[in-house]
C-alpha cells in the first residue's frame, strides 16, 4: 500500500531481491520536464531515502534545481555546484558521470521522469543509484517498443486495458453513472455536475474528436458491460466528432448487444439535428432519454439512479 495505490492497495505478485549495500550517505535525484521553463530540470537534495514531498514541505531549502538548456546541454560548472549542494564536492567526477548518464537516458528514451531515491555514497566511496523509477512519455512509445514490451500489465484494470486497445481515454472510478464524453474538459465538467446533483461518476471516458464507428461502439459496450454502472450519460459537443456518427454508433451498438441500462443522451453541435431525427421514434427501444440541455440532462441521469 502506497500513496499512489490508494487505501485499497495492490496485490504483490513477485519480490525483487537485491544485494545489501553499506550506505554512508543518501541523496535524492530526479530529472523531469519543467513545462513553465520549457526544458528538462534536475531536482536534487542532500535529504534522500525518504518521501521527497515531505522534504519539500518541511525543508524547502534542501531542494535544489538545475535547468538544462536542451540546445547547449549540461554545463560543467553547474555540475560542480550540484556536487557541492549535495555535500560531496570531492565526488564531483562521479556526480558528473551520473548526471550526464541520466540526461542521455532521459533524452534517448523519451522519458517524462527519472527518479533515483536514494542516490547513495557507499562506505568505499562509490556513488551508486540504489533505487530508481522511470516513466516514459506514452506518446513516444512507438519509438520505444522494446520498453513498451516490458511493461507489467498485471496491475492494470481490465476495463482500462480493453479501452486502450481501441485508443479510448478511459479511467475506471467505480461509481454508478457511466460517462461517455468527447474532450477532457467536458469530461471533467460532466463528472463534476454529476457529483453536484448527488450522483457518482463511474469513469472518465473521453472518446476525443476523431473517435467514430467501432471506437464509439466499443466505448458504449464498455459502459454497458460494467456491472457497477446503473445508467449511462452520453454528453457530446459535436465538432470534429459529428453527432450523427455518434447516433449511428448508438443504434449499431444496440443491435449487437442490446442496451439494458437507461441512457441520457445530450447532443449539441455538428449535425445534432440530424442525430436527433435518427434517434426520434427509437427512444423507447434504445432506452434513451434525449435531452439537449447539459444541466437538466445531468439532473435527469441522477434522478433515474435515485428512483431505481
C-alpha angles and dihedrals in degrees: 000000000000138000088264096050097052127221095309093059125199132269118259111232100173142012124225113212117200137180117278110241133197104241121198100173135008128211139174123236132172140159121208142144121283101207094188093053093037095228144085115276132198114220114195140164139182086227102080136150093058140073105301089205089065092048091050091051100042102030109021090163088071093060116090130186131203116188115205121215103228090214101044098032125202122357118221093216091053091051090052089053090049090057089050092048089053089052095244106100088152088062093056095125094052093044090051091050093051094045090048094048090046092053093047091051091047093055099037095049098041092240128186090196144353116196127186114189112191111021101183144195110218125217088259091057098255117141109222139176099235097180134005147178126202129189123191126210104259090213089062099048091106085069092044102049093146090060093043089054090056095055114126105225097177091105096045115112108251093231092050090050090051092048091051090059088064095040092250119153099230133161120178114224104165107237127129103251115076114214125207111181139154115231129029094245093053090044091056092046090050092053091047095050092047089055090047091058094046100264130126117229111225097202152351106248118170112177091186128214101294102046112120141149113357093015092058091042091053091047090056092046089051091059095039091054095046104107091205094056114094098171136013127226113199108191113177130170104196116228119119086354104067118219093222091057089053091049090051090051091051091052092046093047091052091052090054103040107009114230115252096176127073115254125207105203121198117179128175132163135023111040093343090142091054089049091050091055091048091055095039112111092014097074095103095046091047095041089235129156105198114210125164097193116086096209098046091042090057090049090048096054090048091049090052090055093047093051095051 
